[in-house]
Amino acid sequence: MEVHVEVVSTGDAALGAWEIDLDLRDVDIYNHWNMRDLDHGWYGSEDWNGRLDPGENAVAGFQAETDDRVELPGSVSCTAVV
Protein backbone atom coordinates (compact mmCIF):
# COMPACT_ATOMS: atom_id res chain seq x y z
CA MET A 1 0.00 0.00 0.00
CA GLU A 2 1.13 3.56 -0.68
CA VAL A 3 -0.05 6.45 1.52
CA HIS A 4 0.41 10.18 0.98
CA VAL A 5 0.61 12.37 4.09
CA GLU A 6 -0.22 16.09 4.11
CA VAL A 7 0.92 18.23 7.04
CA VAL A 8 -0.83 21.62 7.11
CA SER A 9 0.05 24.63 9.27
CA THR A 10 -3.35 25.73 10.58
CA GLY A 11 -2.18 28.11 13.31
CA ASP A 12 -1.21 31.78 13.29
CA ALA A 13 2.54 31.24 13.70
CA ALA A 14 5.08 29.66 11.36
CA LEU A 15 6.25 26.15 12.21
CA GLY A 16 9.96 25.46 12.43
CA ALA A 17 9.50 21.71 11.90
CA TRP A 18 6.92 18.96 12.31
CA GLU A 19 6.68 15.38 13.55
CA ILE A 20 3.99 12.76 12.95
CA ASP A 21 3.14 9.55 14.79
CA LEU A 22 2.87 6.63 12.35
CA ASP A 23 3.14 3.87 14.96
CA LEU A 24 0.10 2.07 13.55
CA ARG A 25 -0.92 -1.42 14.62
CA ASP A 26 -0.33 -4.13 11.99
CA VAL A 27 1.37 -1.67 9.59
CA ASP A 28 5.00 -2.26 8.60
CA ILE A 29 6.49 0.81 6.87
CA TYR A 30 9.31 -0.28 4.57
CA ASN A 31 9.84 2.89 2.50
CA HIS A 32 9.17 6.59 3.12
CA TRP A 33 9.91 9.91 1.42
CA ASN A 34 10.02 13.63 2.29
CA MET A 35 10.35 12.79 6.02
CA ARG A 36 12.99 11.40 8.39
CA ASP A 37 12.59 8.26 10.50
CA LEU A 38 12.89 9.36 14.15
CA ASP A 39 12.34 5.81 15.56
CA HIS A 40 9.43 4.11 17.30
CA GLY A 41 6.94 5.08 14.58
CA TRP A 42 7.66 8.80 14.66
CA TYR A 43 8.71 10.63 11.50
CA GLY A 44 9.82 14.24 11.15
CA SER A 45 10.29 16.90 8.55
CA GLU A 46 13.41 17.18 6.45
CA ASP A 47 15.56 20.31 6.69
CA TRP A 48 14.01 21.66 3.50
CA ASN A 49 10.26 21.05 4.21
CA GLY A 50 9.91 21.67 7.96
CA ARG A 51 9.28 25.41 7.98
CA LEU A 52 5.63 26.06 7.21
CA ASP A 53 4.02 29.49 7.31
CA PRO A 54 0.31 29.65 8.23
CA GLY A 55 -1.73 27.94 5.50
CA GLU A 56 1.28 26.17 3.93
CA ASN A 57 1.62 22.41 3.70
CA ALA A 58 4.21 19.69 3.24
CA VAL A 59 3.51 16.39 1.49
CA ALA A 60 5.29 13.17 2.45
CA GLY A 61 4.45 9.53 2.05
CA PHE A 62 5.22 5.94 2.77
CA GLN A 63 4.82 2.40 1.50
CA ALA A 64 3.77 -0.29 3.94
CA GLU A 65 2.76 -3.89 4.26
CA THR A 66 -0.46 -4.48 6.20
CA ASP A 67 -2.83 -7.15 7.28
CA ASP A 68 -5.76 -7.23 4.82
CA ARG A 69 -8.16 -6.22 7.59
CA VAL A 70 -6.29 -3.03 8.55
CA GLU A 71 -8.14 0.25 8.20
CA LEU A 72 -5.89 3.29 8.27
CA PRO A 73 -7.13 6.28 10.29
CA GLY A 74 -8.18 9.45 8.48
CA SER A 75 -5.73 11.44 10.60
CA VAL A 76 -2.83 10.83 12.97
CA SER A 77 -1.08 12.77 15.74
CA CYS A 78 1.12 15.60 14.57
CA THR A 79 3.41 17.75 16.70
CA ALA A 80 4.46 21.25 15.65
CA VAL A 81 7.93 22.45 16.52
CA VAL A 82 7.92 26.27 16.60
HTML snippet that shows the backbone in 3Dmol.js (N, CA, C, O; Angstrom):
<script src="https://3Dmol.org/build/3Dmol-min.js"></script>
<div id="view" style="width:600px;height:400px;position:relative"></div>
<script>
const pdb = `
ATOM      1  N   MET A   1       0.831  -1.162   0.000  1.00  0.00           N
ATOM      2  CA  MET A   1       0.000   0.000   0.000  1.00  0.00           C
ATOM      3  C   MET A   1       0.884   1.236   0.000  1.00  0.00           C
ATOM      4  O   MET A   1       1.969   1.231   0.581  1.00  0.00           O
ATOM      5  N   GLU A   2       0.423   2.287  -0.647  1.00  0.00           N
ATOM      6  CA  GLU A   2       1.128   3.565  -0.675  1.00  0.00           C
ATOM      7  C   GLU A   2       0.211   4.627  -0.094  1.00  0.00           C
ATOM      8  O   GLU A   2      -0.954   4.724  -0.477  1.00  0.00           O
ATOM      9  N   VAL A   3       0.740   5.431   0.840  1.00  0.00           N
ATOM     10  CA  VAL A   3      -0.048   6.453   1.524  1.00  0.00           C
ATOM     11  C   VAL A   3       0.653   7.792   1.374  1.00  0.00           C
ATOM     12  O   VAL A   3       1.867   7.889   1.552  1.00  0.00           O
ATOM     13  N   HIS A   4      -0.111   8.819   1.047  1.00  0.00           N
ATOM     14  CA  HIS A   4       0.408  10.180   0.982  1.00  0.00           C
ATOM     15  C   HIS A   4      -0.054  10.912   2.237  1.00  0.00           C
ATOM     16  O   HIS A   4      -1.209  10.800   2.648  1.00  0.00           O
ATOM     17  N   VAL A   5       0.866  11.664   2.839  1.00  0.00           N
ATOM     18  CA  VAL A   5       0.608  12.371   4.086  1.00  0.00           C
ATOM     19  C   VAL A   5       0.728  13.858   3.822  1.00  0.00           C
ATOM     20  O   VAL A   5       1.715  14.307   3.237  1.00  0.00           O
ATOM     21  N   GLU A   6      -0.272  14.635   4.249  1.00  0.00           N
ATOM     22  CA  GLU A   6      -0.217  16.086   4.107  1.00  0.00           C
ATOM     23  C   GLU A   6      -0.208  16.705   5.501  1.00  0.00           C
ATOM     24  O   GLU A   6      -1.116  16.470   6.298  1.00  0.00           O
ATOM     25  N   VAL A   7       0.817  17.493   5.786  1.00  0.00           N
ATOM     26  CA  VAL A   7       0.919  18.233   7.039  1.00  0.00           C
ATOM     27  C   VAL A   7       0.607  19.679   6.704  1.00  0.00           C
ATOM     28  O   VAL A   7       1.252  20.270   5.838  1.00  0.00           O
ATOM     29  N   VAL A   8      -0.390  20.263   7.391  1.00  0.00           N
ATOM     30  CA  VAL A   8      -0.826  21.625   7.106  1.00  0.00           C
ATOM     31  C   VAL A   8      -0.652  22.487   8.353  1.00  0.00           C
ATOM     32  O   VAL A   8      -1.038  22.085   9.451  1.00  0.00           O
ATOM     33  N   SER A   9      -0.074  23.663   8.182  1.00  0.00           N
ATOM     34  CA  SER A   9       0.050  24.628   9.274  1.00  0.00           C
ATOM     35  C   SER A   9      -1.264  25.391   9.377  1.00  0.00           C
ATOM     36  O   SER A   9      -1.576  26.223   8.525  1.00  0.00           O
ATOM     37  N   THR A  10      -2.032  25.105  10.424  1.00  0.00           N
ATOM     38  CA  THR A  10      -3.351  25.731  10.577  1.00  0.00           C
ATOM     39  C   THR A  10      -3.362  26.844  11.613  1.00  0.00           C
ATOM     40  O   THR A  10      -4.391  27.489  11.810  1.00  0.00           O
ATOM     41  N   GLY A  11      -2.238  27.081  12.278  1.00  0.00           N
ATOM     42  CA  GLY A  11      -2.181  28.115  13.311  1.00  0.00           C
ATOM     43  C   GLY A  11      -1.823  29.477  12.746  1.00  0.00           C
ATOM     44  O   GLY A  11      -1.788  29.681  11.533  1.00  0.00           O
ATOM     45  N   ASP A  12      -1.555  30.412  13.668  1.00  0.00           N
ATOM     46  CA  ASP A  12      -1.212  31.783  13.287  1.00  0.00           C
ATOM     47  C   ASP A  12       0.290  32.021  13.186  1.00  0.00           C
ATOM     48  O   ASP A  12       0.724  33.038  12.647  1.00  0.00           O
ATOM     49  N   ALA A  13       1.087  31.080  13.707  1.00  0.00           N
ATOM     50  CA  ALA A  13       2.543  31.241  13.703  1.00  0.00           C
ATOM     51  C   ALA A  13       3.171  30.227  12.758  1.00  0.00           C
ATOM     52  O   ALA A  13       2.617  29.153  12.522  1.00  0.00           O
ATOM     53  N   ALA A  14       4.337  30.580  12.220  1.00  0.00           N
ATOM     54  CA  ALA A  14       5.082  29.661  11.357  1.00  0.00           C
ATOM     55  C   ALA A  14       5.601  28.493  12.187  1.00  0.00           C
ATOM     56  O   ALA A  14       5.939  28.657  13.359  1.00  0.00           O
ATOM     57  N   LEU A  15       5.663  27.320  11.576  1.00  0.00           N
ATOM     58  CA  LEU A  15       6.246  26.147  12.211  1.00  0.00           C
ATOM     59  C   LEU A  15       7.709  26.057  11.808  1.00  0.00           C
ATOM     60  O   LEU A  15       8.063  26.340  10.664  1.00  0.00           O
ATOM     61  N   GLY A  16       8.548  25.667  12.741  1.00  0.00           N
ATOM     62  CA  GLY A  16       9.960  25.462  12.431  1.00  0.00           C
ATOM     63  C   GLY A  16      10.218  24.068  11.904  1.00  0.00           C
ATOM     64  O   GLY A  16      11.166  23.850  11.149  1.00  0.00           O
ATOM     65  N   ALA A  17       9.373  23.114  12.302  1.00  0.00           N
ATOM     66  CA  ALA A  17       9.498  21.713  11.896  1.00  0.00           C
ATOM     67  C   ALA A  17       8.225  20.996  12.336  1.00  0.00           C
ATOM     68  O   ALA A  17       7.394  21.564  13.045  1.00  0.00           O
ATOM     69  N   TRP A  18       8.083  19.748  11.909  1.00  0.00           N
ATOM     70  CA  TRP A  18       6.917  18.958  12.308  1.00  0.00           C
ATOM     71  C   TRP A  18       7.304  17.512  12.509  1.00  0.00           C
ATOM     72  O   TRP A  18       8.303  17.039  11.967  1.00  0.00           O
ATOM     73  N   GLU A  19       6.496  16.811  13.299  1.00  0.00           N
ATOM     74  CA  GLU A  19       6.678  15.381  13.550  1.00  0.00           C
ATOM     75  C   GLU A  19       5.308  14.720  13.514  1.00  0.00           C
ATOM     76  O   GLU A  19       4.319  15.302  13.959  1.00  0.00           O
ATOM     77  N   ILE A  20       5.251  13.497  12.980  1.00  0.00           N
ATOM     78  CA  ILE A  20       3.992  12.759  12.946  1.00  0.00           C
ATOM     79  C   ILE A  20       4.188  11.365  13.529  1.00  0.00           C
ATOM     80  O   ILE A  20       5.258  10.768  13.411  1.00  0.00           O
ATOM     81  N   ASP A  21       3.134  10.863  14.158  1.00  0.00           N
ATOM     82  CA  ASP A  21       3.145   9.545  14.794  1.00  0.00           C
ATOM     83  C   ASP A  21       2.523   8.535  13.840  1.00  0.00           C
ATOM     84  O   ASP A  21       1.311   8.534  13.628  1.00  0.00           O
ATOM     85  N   LEU A  22       3.359   7.677  13.266  1.00  0.00           N
ATOM     86  CA  LEU A  22       2.870   6.633  12.354  1.00  0.00           C
ATOM     87  C   LEU A  22       3.076   5.244  12.951  1.00  0.00           C
ATOM     88  O   LEU A  22       3.273   4.273  12.221  1.00  0.00           O
ATOM     89  N   ASP A  23       3.032   5.154  14.270  1.00  0.00           N
ATOM     90  CA  ASP A  23       3.143   3.874  14.962  1.00  0.00           C
ATOM     91  C   ASP A  23       1.762   3.222  14.924  1.00  0.00           C
ATOM     92  O   ASP A  23       1.016   3.266  15.902  1.00  0.00           O
ATOM     93  N   LEU A  24       1.436   2.623  13.793  1.00  0.00           N
ATOM     94  CA  LEU A  24       0.104   2.069  13.551  1.00  0.00           C
ATOM     95  C   LEU A  24       0.124   0.556  13.692  1.00  0.00           C
ATOM     96  O   LEU A  24       1.016  -0.112  13.169  1.00  0.00           O
ATOM     97  N   ARG A  25      -0.847   0.026  14.389  1.00  0.00           N
ATOM     98  CA  ARG A  25      -0.925  -1.423  14.618  1.00  0.00           C
ATOM     99  C   ARG A  25      -1.058  -2.170  13.297  1.00  0.00           C
ATOM    100  O   ARG A  25      -1.838  -1.777  12.430  1.00  0.00           O
ATOM    101  N   ASP A  26      -0.295  -3.243  13.148  1.00  0.00           N
ATOM    102  CA  ASP A  26      -0.331  -4.128  11.985  1.00  0.00           C
ATOM    103  C   ASP A  26       0.056  -3.442  10.678  1.00  0.00           C
ATOM    104  O   ASP A  26      -0.368  -3.867   9.603  1.00  0.00           O
ATOM    105  N   VAL A  27       0.866  -2.373  10.768  1.00  0.00           N
ATOM    106  CA  VAL A  27       1.373  -1.667   9.590  1.00  0.00           C
ATOM    107  C   VAL A  27       2.892  -1.659   9.669  1.00  0.00           C
ATOM    108  O   VAL A  27       3.462  -1.169  10.644  1.00  0.00           O
ATOM    109  N   ASP A  28       3.550  -2.199   8.645  1.00  0.00           N
ATOM    110  CA  ASP A  28       5.005  -2.257   8.597  1.00  0.00           C
ATOM    111  C   ASP A  28       5.498  -1.339   7.482  1.00  0.00           C
ATOM    112  O   ASP A  28       5.435  -1.698   6.306  1.00  0.00           O
ATOM    113  N   ILE A  29       5.989  -0.151   7.849  1.00  0.00           N
ATOM    114  CA  ILE A  29       6.492   0.815   6.872  1.00  0.00           C
ATOM    115  C   ILE A  29       7.869   0.366   6.405  1.00  0.00           C
ATOM    116  O   ILE A  29       8.783   0.203   7.214  1.00  0.00           O
ATOM    117  N   TYR A  30       8.015   0.166   5.097  1.00  0.00           N
ATOM    118  CA  TYR A  30       9.313  -0.278   4.569  1.00  0.00           C
ATOM    119  C   TYR A  30       9.968   0.758   3.663  1.00  0.00           C
ATOM    120  O   TYR A  30      11.121   0.579   3.271  1.00  0.00           O
ATOM    121  N   ASN A  31       9.268   1.833   3.320  1.00  0.00           N
ATOM    122  CA  ASN A  31       9.842   2.895   2.500  1.00  0.00           C
ATOM    123  C   ASN A  31       9.100   4.187   2.826  1.00  0.00           C
ATOM    124  O   ASN A  31       7.887   4.173   3.032  1.00  0.00           O
ATOM    125  N   HIS A  32       9.819   5.292   2.871  1.00  0.00           N
ATOM    126  CA  HIS A  32       9.174   6.593   3.121  1.00  0.00           C
ATOM    127  C   HIS A  32       9.933   7.673   2.367  1.00  0.00           C
ATOM    128  O   HIS A  32      11.096   7.489   2.008  1.00  0.00           O
ATOM    129  N   TRP A  33       9.268   8.806   2.127  1.00  0.00           N
ATOM    130  CA  TRP A  33       9.915   9.914   1.418  1.00  0.00           C
ATOM    131  C   TRP A  33       9.429  11.243   1.980  1.00  0.00           C
ATOM    132  O   TRP A  33       8.331  11.341   2.527  1.00  0.00           O
ATOM    133  N   ASN A  34      10.267  12.257   1.835  1.00  0.00           N
ATOM    134  CA  ASN A  34      10.019  13.626   2.293  1.00  0.00           C
ATOM    135  C   ASN A  34       9.827  13.733   3.800  1.00  0.00           C
ATOM    136  O   ASN A  34       9.211  14.683   4.282  1.00  0.00           O
ATOM    137  N   MET A  35      10.357  12.750   4.557  1.00  0.00           N
ATOM    138  CA  MET A  35      10.346  12.792   6.015  1.00  0.00           C
ATOM    139  C   MET A  35      11.440  11.869   6.537  1.00  0.00           C
ATOM    140  O   MET A  35      11.840  10.913   5.873  1.00  0.00           O
ATOM    141  N   ARG A  36      11.917  12.179   7.753  1.00  0.00           N
ATOM    142  CA  ARG A  36      12.991  11.403   8.393  1.00  0.00           C
ATOM    143  C   ARG A  36      12.401  10.425   9.399  1.00  0.00           C
ATOM    144  O   ARG A  36      11.419  10.740  10.070  1.00  0.00           O
ATOM    145  N   ASP A  37      12.987   9.256   9.504  1.00  0.00           N
ATOM    146  CA  ASP A  37      12.593   8.260  10.505  1.00  0.00           C
ATOM    147  C   ASP A  37      13.231   8.641  11.835  1.00  0.00           C
ATOM    148  O   ASP A  37      14.455   8.654  11.959  1.00  0.00           O
ATOM    149  N   LEU A  38      12.397   8.952  12.836  1.00  0.00           N
ATOM    150  CA  LEU A  38      12.886   9.360  14.149  1.00  0.00           C
ATOM    151  C   LEU A  38      12.853   8.213  15.157  1.00  0.00           C
ATOM    152  O   LEU A  38      13.199   8.411  16.321  1.00  0.00           O
ATOM    153  N   ASP A  39      12.444   7.024  14.731  1.00  0.00           N
ATOM    154  CA  ASP A  39      12.340   5.813  15.557  1.00  0.00           C
ATOM    155  C   ASP A  39      10.979   5.694  16.249  1.00  0.00           C
ATOM    156  O   ASP A  39      10.271   6.676  16.474  1.00  0.00           O
ATOM    157  N   HIS A  40      10.659   4.461  16.567  1.00  0.00           N
ATOM    158  CA  HIS A  40       9.431   4.110  17.301  1.00  0.00           C
ATOM    159  C   HIS A  40       8.168   4.645  16.637  1.00  0.00           C
ATOM    160  O   HIS A  40       7.227   5.039  17.325  1.00  0.00           O
ATOM    161  N   GLY A  41       8.139   4.663  15.304  1.00  0.00           N
ATOM    162  CA  GLY A  41       6.943   5.076  14.579  1.00  0.00           C
ATOM    163  C   GLY A  41       6.792   6.563  14.365  1.00  0.00           C
ATOM    164  O   GLY A  41       5.824   7.001  13.744  1.00  0.00           O
ATOM    165  N   TRP A  42       7.727   7.350  14.865  1.00  0.00           N
ATOM    166  CA  TRP A  42       7.663   8.802  14.663  1.00  0.00           C
ATOM    167  C   TRP A  42       8.534   9.188  13.469  1.00  0.00           C
ATOM    168  O   TRP A  42       9.640   8.677  13.290  1.00  0.00           O
ATOM    169  N   TYR A  43       8.003  10.102  12.659  1.00  0.00           N
ATOM    170  CA  TYR A  43       8.705  10.632  11.499  1.00  0.00           C
ATOM    171  C   TYR A  43       8.683  12.149  11.588  1.00  0.00           C
ATOM    172  O   TYR A  43       7.733  12.729  12.114  1.00  0.00           O
ATOM    173  N   GLY A  44       9.722  12.792  11.077  1.00  0.00           N
ATOM    174  CA  GLY A  44       9.815  14.245  11.152  1.00  0.00           C
ATOM    175  C   GLY A  44      10.177  14.860   9.820  1.00  0.00           C
ATOM    176  O   GLY A  44      10.595  14.182   8.882  1.00  0.00           O
ATOM    177  N   SER A  45      10.003  16.155   9.771  1.00  0.00           N
ATOM    178  CA  SER A  45      10.292  16.901   8.546  1.00  0.00           C
ATOM    179  C   SER A  45      11.769  16.828   8.199  1.00  0.00           C
ATOM    180  O   SER A  45      12.624  16.601   9.055  1.00  0.00           O
ATOM    181  N   GLU A  46      12.034  17.026   6.933  1.00  0.00           N
ATOM    182  CA  GLU A  46      13.406  17.176   6.449  1.00  0.00           C
ATOM    183  C   GLU A  46      13.811  18.634   6.674  1.00  0.00           C
ATOM    184  O   GLU A  46      12.966  19.472   6.987  1.00  0.00           O
ATOM    185  N   ASP A  47      15.099  18.936   6.515  1.00  0.00           N
ATOM    186  CA  ASP A  47      15.560  20.314   6.687  1.00  0.00           C
ATOM    187  C   ASP A  47      14.864  21.271   5.720  1.00  0.00           C
ATOM    188  O   ASP A  47      14.628  22.433   6.052  1.00  0.00           O
ATOM    189  N   TRP A  48      14.544  20.792   4.552  1.00  0.00           N
ATOM    190  CA  TRP A  48      14.006  21.660   3.500  1.00  0.00           C
ATOM    191  C   TRP A  48      12.474  21.766   3.496  1.00  0.00           C
ATOM    192  O   TRP A  48      11.949  22.619   2.780  1.00  0.00           O
ATOM    193  N   ASN A  49      11.727  20.949   4.254  1.00  0.00           N
ATOM    194  CA  ASN A  49      10.260  21.048   4.211  1.00  0.00           C
ATOM    195  C   ASN A  49       9.623  21.201   5.596  1.00  0.00           C
ATOM    196  O   ASN A  49       8.418  21.007   5.752  1.00  0.00           O
ATOM    197  N   GLY A  50      10.437  21.549   6.603  1.00  0.00           N
ATOM    198  CA  GLY A  50       9.913  21.672   7.955  1.00  0.00           C
ATOM    199  C   GLY A  50       9.283  23.016   8.248  1.00  0.00           C
ATOM    200  O   GLY A  50       8.288  23.084   8.971  1.00  0.00           O
ATOM    201  N   ARG A  51       9.834  24.081   7.707  1.00  0.00           N
ATOM    202  CA  ARG A  51       9.282  25.407   7.979  1.00  0.00           C
ATOM    203  C   ARG A  51       8.018  25.604   7.151  1.00  0.00           C
ATOM    204  O   ARG A  51       8.038  25.554   5.921  1.00  0.00           O
ATOM    205  N   LEU A  52       6.918  25.831   7.868  1.00  0.00           N
ATOM    206  CA  LEU A  52       5.630  26.061   7.210  1.00  0.00           C
ATOM    207  C   LEU A  52       5.002  27.326   7.769  1.00  0.00           C
ATOM    208  O   LEU A  52       4.749  27.418   8.970  1.00  0.00           O
ATOM    209  N   ASP A  53       4.752  28.297   6.908  1.00  0.00           N
ATOM    210  CA  ASP A  53       4.022  29.489   7.313  1.00  0.00           C
ATOM    211  C   ASP A  53       2.542  29.127   7.428  1.00  0.00           C
ATOM    212  O   ASP A  53       2.126  28.103   6.884  1.00  0.00           O
ATOM    213  N   PRO A  54       1.735  29.937   8.120  1.00  0.00           N
ATOM    214  CA  PRO A  54       0.305  29.646   8.234  1.00  0.00           C
ATOM    215  C   PRO A  54      -0.329  29.398   6.859  1.00  0.00           C
ATOM    216  O   PRO A  54      -0.158  30.189   5.932  1.00  0.00           O
ATOM    217  N   GLY A  55      -1.058  28.291   6.749  1.00  0.00           N
ATOM    218  CA  GLY A  55      -1.727  27.939   5.498  1.00  0.00           C
ATOM    219  C   GLY A  55      -0.889  27.088   4.558  1.00  0.00           C
ATOM    220  O   GLY A  55      -1.429  26.516   3.611  1.00  0.00           O
ATOM    221  N   GLU A  56       0.422  26.989   4.794  1.00  0.00           N
ATOM    222  CA  GLU A  56       1.276  26.173   3.931  1.00  0.00           C
ATOM    223  C   GLU A  56       1.208  24.708   4.334  1.00  0.00           C
ATOM    224  O   GLU A  56       0.789  24.372   5.442  1.00  0.00           O
ATOM    225  N   ASN A  57       1.626  23.841   3.417  1.00  0.00           N
ATOM    226  CA  ASN A  57       1.615  22.408   3.700  1.00  0.00           C
ATOM    227  C   ASN A  57       2.890  21.752   3.203  1.00  0.00           C
ATOM    228  O   ASN A  57       3.634  22.316   2.400  1.00  0.00           O
ATOM    229  N   ALA A  58       3.121  20.547   3.702  1.00  0.00           N
ATOM    230  CA  ALA A  58       4.207  19.688   3.236  1.00  0.00           C
ATOM    231  C   ALA A  58       3.585  18.333   2.938  1.00  0.00           C
ATOM    232  O   ALA A  58       2.709  17.869   3.668  1.00  0.00           O
ATOM    233  N   VAL A  59       4.038  17.702   1.867  1.00  0.00           N
ATOM    234  CA  VAL A  59       3.515  16.393   1.493  1.00  0.00           C
ATOM    235  C   VAL A  59       4.640  15.367   1.601  1.00  0.00           C
ATOM    236  O   VAL A  59       5.736  15.565   1.077  1.00  0.00           O
ATOM    237  N   ALA A  60       4.346  14.282   2.284  1.00  0.00           N
ATOM    238  CA  ALA A  60       5.290  13.174   2.450  1.00  0.00           C
ATOM    239  C   ALA A  60       4.515  11.897   2.147  1.00  0.00           C
ATOM    240  O   ALA A  60       3.339  11.951   1.785  1.00  0.00           O
ATOM    241  N   GLY A  61       5.162  10.769   2.293  1.00  0.00           N
ATOM    242  CA  GLY A  61       4.445   9.531   2.047  1.00  0.00           C
ATOM    243  C   GLY A  61       5.230   8.320   2.486  1.00  0.00           C
ATOM    244  O   GLY A  61       6.395   8.411   2.874  1.00  0.00           O
ATOM    245  N   PHE A  62       4.564   7.183   2.415  1.00  0.00           N
ATOM    246  CA  PHE A  62       5.219   5.938   2.770  1.00  0.00           C
ATOM    247  C   PHE A  62       4.569   4.764   2.062  1.00  0.00           C
ATOM    248  O   PHE A  62       3.427   4.838   1.606  1.00  0.00           O
ATOM    249  N   GLN A  63       5.323   3.683   1.982  1.00  0.00           N
ATOM    250  CA  GLN A  63       4.824   2.404   1.500  1.00  0.00           C
ATOM    251  C   GLN A  63       4.873   1.449   2.678  1.00  0.00           C
ATOM    252  O   GLN A  63       5.813   1.473   3.473  1.00  0.00           O
ATOM    253  N   ALA A  64       3.849   0.606   2.785  1.00  0.00           N
ATOM    254  CA  ALA A  64       3.772  -0.287   3.936  1.00  0.00           C
ATOM    255  C   ALA A  64       3.107  -1.599   3.560  1.00  0.00           C
ATOM    256  O   ALA A  64       2.321  -1.684   2.616  1.00  0.00           O
ATOM    257  N   GLU A  65       3.452  -2.615   4.332  1.00  0.00           N
ATOM    258  CA  GLU A  65       2.756  -3.892   4.255  1.00  0.00           C
ATOM    259  C   GLU A  65       1.770  -3.923   5.416  1.00  0.00           C
ATOM    260  O   GLU A  65       2.090  -3.489   6.523  1.00  0.00           O
ATOM    261  N   THR A  66       0.573  -4.436   5.158  1.00  0.00           N
ATOM    262  CA  THR A  66      -0.456  -4.477   6.198  1.00  0.00           C
ATOM    263  C   THR A  66      -1.202  -5.796   6.148  1.00  0.00           C
ATOM    264  O   THR A  66      -1.157  -6.532   5.162  1.00  0.00           O
ATOM    265  N   ASP A  67      -1.871  -6.059   7.221  1.00  0.00           N
ATOM    266  CA  ASP A  67      -2.829  -7.150   7.276  1.00  0.00           C
ATOM    267  C   ASP A  67      -4.027  -6.708   6.426  1.00  0.00           C
ATOM    268  O   ASP A  67      -4.376  -5.528   6.448  1.00  0.00           O
ATOM    269  N   ASP A  68      -4.647  -7.591   5.702  1.00  0.00           N
ATOM    270  CA  ASP A  68      -5.764  -7.228   4.816  1.00  0.00           C
ATOM    271  C   ASP A  68      -6.914  -6.560   5.547  1.00  0.00           C
ATOM    272  O   ASP A  68      -7.695  -5.837   4.928  1.00  0.00           O
ATOM    273  N   ARG A  69      -7.035  -6.781   6.834  1.00  0.00           N
ATOM    274  CA  ARG A  69      -8.159  -6.223   7.592  1.00  0.00           C
ATOM    275  C   ARG A  69      -7.865  -4.852   8.176  1.00  0.00           C
ATOM    276  O   ARG A  69      -8.729  -4.277   8.838  1.00  0.00           O
ATOM    277  N   VAL A  70      -6.680  -4.314   7.954  1.00  0.00           N
ATOM    278  CA  VAL A  70      -6.289  -3.033   8.551  1.00  0.00           C
ATOM    279  C   VAL A  70      -7.016  -1.884   7.868  1.00  0.00           C
ATOM    280  O   VAL A  70      -7.070  -1.801   6.641  1.00  0.00           O
ATOM    281  N   GLU A  71      -7.577  -0.995   8.694  1.00  0.00           N
ATOM    282  CA  GLU A  71      -8.144   0.253   8.196  1.00  0.00           C
ATOM    283  C   GLU A  71      -7.280   1.377   8.727  1.00  0.00           C
ATOM    284  O   GLU A  71      -7.129   1.526   9.940  1.00  0.00           O
ATOM    285  N   LEU A  72      -6.712   2.168   7.835  1.00  0.00           N
ATOM    286  CA  LEU A  72      -5.886   3.286   8.269  1.00  0.00           C
ATOM    287  C   LEU A  72      -6.785   4.424   8.745  1.00  0.00           C
ATOM    288  O   LEU A  72      -7.856   4.652   8.183  1.00  0.00           O
ATOM    289  N   PRO A  73      -6.341   5.141   9.790  1.00  0.00           N
ATOM    290  CA  PRO A  73      -7.133   6.279  10.289  1.00  0.00           C
ATOM    291  C   PRO A  73      -7.111   7.411   9.285  1.00  0.00           C
ATOM    292  O   PRO A  73      -6.201   7.501   8.460  1.00  0.00           O
ATOM    293  N   GLY A  74      -8.116   8.280   9.352  1.00  0.00           N
ATOM    294  CA  GLY A  74      -8.180   9.450   8.481  1.00  0.00           C
ATOM    295  C   GLY A  74      -7.170  10.520   8.872  1.00  0.00           C
ATOM    296  O   GLY A  74      -6.786  11.350   8.048  1.00  0.00           O
ATOM    297  N   SER A  75      -6.740  10.498  10.136  1.00  0.00           N
ATOM    298  CA  SER A  75      -5.728  11.444  10.598  1.00  0.00           C
ATOM    299  C   SER A  75      -4.911  10.787  11.704  1.00  0.00           C
ATOM    300  O   SER A  75      -5.342   9.818  12.329  1.00  0.00           O
ATOM    301  N   VAL A  76      -3.721  11.340  11.930  1.00  0.00           N
ATOM    302  CA  VAL A  76      -2.833  10.826  12.973  1.00  0.00           C
ATOM    303  C   VAL A  76      -2.271  12.010  13.750  1.00  0.00           C
ATOM    304  O   VAL A  76      -2.375  13.156  13.312  1.00  0.00           O
ATOM    305  N   SER A  77      -1.678  11.729  14.901  1.00  0.00           N
ATOM    306  CA  SER A  77      -1.079  12.767  15.741  1.00  0.00           C
ATOM    307  C   SER A  77       0.048  13.485  15.027  1.00  0.00           C
ATOM    308  O   SER A  77       0.876  12.863  14.362  1.00  0.00           O
ATOM    309  N   CYS A  78       0.070  14.782  15.169  1.00  0.00           N
ATOM    310  CA  CYS A  78       1.116  15.602  14.574  1.00  0.00           C
ATOM    311  C   CYS A  78       1.570  16.613  15.613  1.00  0.00           C
ATOM    312  O   CYS A  78       0.736  17.211  16.294  1.00  0.00           O
ATOM    313  N   THR A  79       2.869  16.815  15.747  1.00  0.00           N
ATOM    314  CA  THR A  79       3.414  17.754  16.702  1.00  0.00           C
ATOM    315  C   THR A  79       4.131  18.867  15.944  1.00  0.00           C
ATOM    316  O   THR A  79       4.971  18.598  15.085  1.00  0.00           O
ATOM    317  N   ALA A  80       3.797  20.108  16.261  1.00  0.00           N
ATOM    318  CA  ALA A  80       4.464  21.249  15.650  1.00  0.00           C
ATOM    319  C   ALA A  80       5.653  21.646  16.496  1.00  0.00           C
ATOM    320  O   ALA A  80       5.579  21.658  17.725  1.00  0.00           O
ATOM    321  N   VAL A  81       6.743  21.970  15.837  1.00  0.00           N
ATOM    322  CA  VAL A  81       7.931  22.454  16.524  1.00  0.00           C
ATOM    323  C   VAL A  81       8.116  23.893  16.068  1.00  0.00           C
ATOM    324  O   VAL A  81       8.482  24.141  14.919  1.00  0.00           O
ATOM    325  N   VAL A  82       7.865  24.838  16.961  1.00  0.00           N
ATOM    326  CA  VAL A  82       7.915  26.267  16.600  1.00  0.00           C
ATOM    327  C   VAL A  82       9.322  26.782  16.702  1.00  0.00           C
ATOM    328  O   VAL A  82       9.569  27.959  16.439  1.00  0.00           O
TER     329      VAL A  82
END
`;
const viewer = $3Dmol.createViewer("view");
viewer.addModel(pdb, "pdb");
viewer.setStyle({}, {cartoon: {color: "spectrum"}});
viewer.zoomTo();
viewer.render();
</script>
